[in-house]
């Protein structure tokens, strides 16, 4: 019984880590797209987009 509970806990932890990794990857992809877009636009737009990107990363 104890082994089954430990296995369930490990599976749950693994799922949470996978979800966290997916969120981080998505945030970094958004950041990369924004940086690319910002290199083609004005400096003030760049500042605003980077601020948004870093604030969304801090929510992870």
C-alpha positions in Angstrom: 0.0 0.0 0.0 2.8 2.4 0.9 4.6 1.7 -2.4 1.4 2.4 -4.4 1.0 5.8 -2.6 4.6 6.7 -3.2 4.3 5.8 -6.9 1.1 7.9 -7.2 2.9 10.8 -5.5 5.9 10.5 -7.9 3.6 10.3 -10.9 1.7 13.4 -9.7 5.0 15.2 -9.2 6.3 14.2 -12.6 3.1 15.6 -14.2 3.4 18.9 -12.4 7.1 19.2 -13.5 6.1 18.5 -17.1 3.4 21.1 -16.9 5.8 23.6 -15.4 8.3 22.9 -18.2 5.7 23.4 -20.9 4.7 26.8 -19.3 8.3 27.8 -19.2 9.0 26.8 -22.8 5.9 28.7 -23.9 7.0 31.8 -22.0 10.5 31.7 -23.5 9.0 31.2 -27.0 6.8 34.3 -26.5 9.8 36.2 -25.3 11.8 35.2 -28.3 9.0 36.2 -30.7 8.6 39.5 -28.9 12.3 40.2 -29.1 12.3 39.4 -32.8 9.3 41.6 -33.4 10.8 44.4 -31.3 14.0 44.5 -33.3 11.8 45.6 -36.2 9.9 48.3 -34.2 10.5 51.3 -32.1 12.4 51.4 -28.8 9.4 52.3 -26.7 7.5 49.4 -28.1 10.4 47.2 -27.3 10.6 48.4 -23.7 6.8 47.7 -23.3 7.0 44.3 -24.8 10.0 43.2 -22.8 8.4 44.4 -19.6 5.3 42.3 -20.4 7.5 39.3 -21.2 9.5 39.5 -17.9 6.3 40.0 -15.9 4.7 37.0 -17.5 7.9 34.9 -16.8 7.7 36.0 -13.1 4.2 34.5 -12.9 5.6 31.0 -13.6 
